[in-house]
Amino acid sequence: RTPLMGLMPCKDFLTSSTAPEPPNQGKCCDGIRSLVQDAPICLCRILEGTDLDKLMSATVDREKFIRTMIICDSSPGEFGSCEGPVPPMRAAPTPKAAP
């Protein structure tokens, strides 16, 4: 979930039809680059699910997300695919030790 929080500066562009494109240099692109570099599997959650919609409390335009990756000169390269299990958005709670 933490890598996805870096996308919050992109929220207006990703969820609004009237917001301007983000600049190539700035917090939005920093968040995109960090996500692609540090947690590319999260791209599966964004492109195939609704987790980012829940995080941003609005519907994210998937085409705009891809456009933002282009604007930010950031591509996932060869991180694999989204086939198979994708890690959960939140880590499972740690069981408490018995008294």
N, C-alpha and C positions, 0 to 999 in steps of 0.2 A: 504494500500500500504506500509506503514512503516514497518510492520512485514516482508513483502516479501523482503525488502531491506536488511535484515539481511542475506539473502541467497547469496548475491553477492560474498562473499569469496568462495562459492561453484561453481561459474560459470564455471571455467575451467573443473572441473570434470563432471558437469551436461551437458555440451554442446560439449565436445570433446571425441572422441573415444580413444585418446592416453594419456589423462591426468591421473596421478595416483590418487588412492583413497585418500580422505582426512584422516588425522589422527583423532582418537577418541577425542583428546583434541586439540582444536584450534578454530579459528574464524568461520570456516564453521560449525562445530558441535554446537558451541555456537548459531549461527543463526538458525539452525534447531531446537534445543531445545527451544529456545525462541519462535519460530513460533508455535510449537506444544503446548507449555504451555500457551502462551498468546493469540494466535489467530488461534486455530485449524480449524475454518471454512475456513481459507485461503487455507487449504489443498484441499478443493473442487475446488478452482480456479486453483490450480496447477495440480491436477490429471484429471480434466474434461475439462479444457479450455486451452486457449493459452495466458493467461495473463502473466505468468512467461516468456514465449517466448518473448513477447513484452518488458517486463521489462529488460531482459538480452540481447535483440537484437540478439538472436540466438535460435535455436530449442533446447528445454530441453528434454533430454531423461528421460521419466517418470519412467522407470525401474531403472535408476541410482538414481533418486530422492528417490525411495523406498529403494534402497540399501544404500543410504546415511543415511536414517533414522535408518536403522539397524546398520550401522557402528557407528553411534552416540548414540546408545542405547536409541533411542527416538521413542516412539510410541504414537499415538493419544489417546489411551485408548478408552473410550466411550464418544466421543464428540457428538454423534448423527450421522446423515447421511447427505448426500449432496442433499437429496430430498427437494424440495421447493425452495424458492428464496435464492440466495446467495447474500450477500451484494455487492454493486458495488465496483470496485477497487478504485475508487476515490469518495469522498463525493460530493454530489450535491452542486453546488455553492449556497451560501447564497444570497437570494434576497436582493437587495439594498432598503433601505427605500425611500419612496416617499419624494420629497423636500417639 
